[in-house]
Amino acid sequence: MADDGYVVIAPFWQIHDTSPSDAEVEALIRNSITYLETRNDVDIERIGLTGFCAGGRYTMLSLPQIKEFESGVACYGFPYTG
């Protein structure tokens, strides 16, 4: 994907809390996008998201909700809670 010019966000979602709310993780992801939009070396039309386990869950939850993402890979995880 990098060869095709994509920058992929792989957030370390447990950085502030071991069990953050979905809203906290969404804010982290949106803040990451905002930061990438300020960089001259990032094509804003080629931003992706990836994650493993709970990160995969957040990937599946975020891809349909955040319009800036053009691609994403959820390695595993389930998009529901409980």
C-alpha angles and dihedrals in degrees: 000000000000090000087058091053099260124146112202126204114218102175122205090225096181094060095107103024135009090230109026121180120255088250091057092051092046089052090051091051094046090048089052090054091049090053093048090051089063094057120095092207094060124086100215089207089064108056120132139179131220138175147162126229106333087008087057088052090053090047092055092045094047104042096071094040104046111064095198092072115095095175144005144177124211105194091193139324137103124260095220133077127234 
